[in-house]
Amino acid sequence: MIYRVRMQKQISETQLLWAIIAVVIGIDALWAWLAGIRITPNLAAISAFFVFVAINLFYVTVRSNPLIAVFAASIAQLIASMAGGVVLSYLATTTKFPLIDRYLAAADSAMGLDWLWLFTWVREHQEISRVLGLSYTTGLYQMLILMMLLPALGRLERLREFVWLFVLATLITIPLSTVMPAAGAWAYYGVSHLTSNYYLPDFYALRSGEMHEIAMTKITGIVQFPSFHTSVALILIYVTRGIRYLFPISCLLNIVMIASAPVYGGHHFTDIFAGLAVAPLAIVILRAWQREPSERLVVAFDSLRD
């Protein structure tokens, strides 16, 4: 009876997360239609999504295995939430609220932080520049590795926690970036020609109304304030807490990734501080909803094995 109640709670939680993701995708579709923007799908991502959905359904209905079922559902939900969130961030950029870069730069200055000095210093120190440049690109790889390691370590509750926190951080970040858009420090300080400049063409095309198609194969992170990279880095550290070896490695990788965000992400320092605030807010929301840390997935899996 206890096992049945626990599994029912987990099913309810999974259904709720799917509902949230479906609402975001529905908003994307309606907004794009109203704005006259075509969304070209990424067939590889769609195929991967359906593969993991099929795996989940098989190990839920045909051959019961909560470990594989939860892993597959989590991967599918992450793929769907990332796609829905990044499209929503693109559509939100078309709202054309006034840019807040001058206020972000002023806040940095008030704290005694000199972005241009840091940018110049990093460029003059090639070894540090290479380390920071590499670390900024590790976020997605860390997420994928973590989502394989956590189930292997029997930490299904942490896997679910990560997906929830990722979705919540997305839902906090995008509304803030919509009403407080920023072009970023690269554009504000006029150094974009010295950088990868990876998001600015799409950012300006969306604000000017010149972009009529969002190609999912070419889409990139476009949000500057708050820094979503920073929020994800903090979440990655949080979900590895108490796990021997994994936690210190996660701390090292993600602290360096956060440090790389100003120069290699084009973020003002204030973007970073805002990103650091988003992750704890997401954690507080999740904890308030759960009321207490959930270990029910691990208990359920152990019950099946026994």
Secondary structure as GFF3:
##gff-version 3
##sequence-region A 1 306
A	DSSP	alpha_helix	2	35	.	.	.	ID=ss1
A	DSSP	beta_strand	38	40	.	.	.	ID=ss2
A	DSSP	alpha_helix	43	57	.	.	.	ID=ss3
A	DSSP	pi_helix	58	62	.	.	.	ID=ss4
A	DSSP	alpha_helix	66	93	.	.	.	ID=ss5
A	DSSP	alpha_helix	101	110	.	.	.	ID=ss6
A	DSSP	alpha_helix	115	124	.	.	.	ID=ss7
A	DSSP	alpha_helix	126	136	.	.	.	ID=ss8
A	DSSP	alpha_helix	139	152	.	.	.	ID=ss9
A	DSSP	alpha_helix	156	179	.	.	.	ID=ss10
A	DSSP	alpha_helix	185	188	.	.	.	ID=ss11
A	DSSP	three_ten_helix	192	194	.	.	.	ID=ss12
A	DSSP	alpha_helix	200	208	.	.	.	ID=ss13
A	DSSP	beta_strand	213	215	.	.	.	ID=ss14
A	DSSP	alpha_helix	228	239	.	.	.	ID=ss15
A	DSSP	alpha_helix	246	264	.	.	.	ID=ss16
A	DSSP	alpha_helix	269	290	.	.	.	ID=ss17
A	DSSP	alpha_helix	296	305	.	.	.	ID=ss18
###
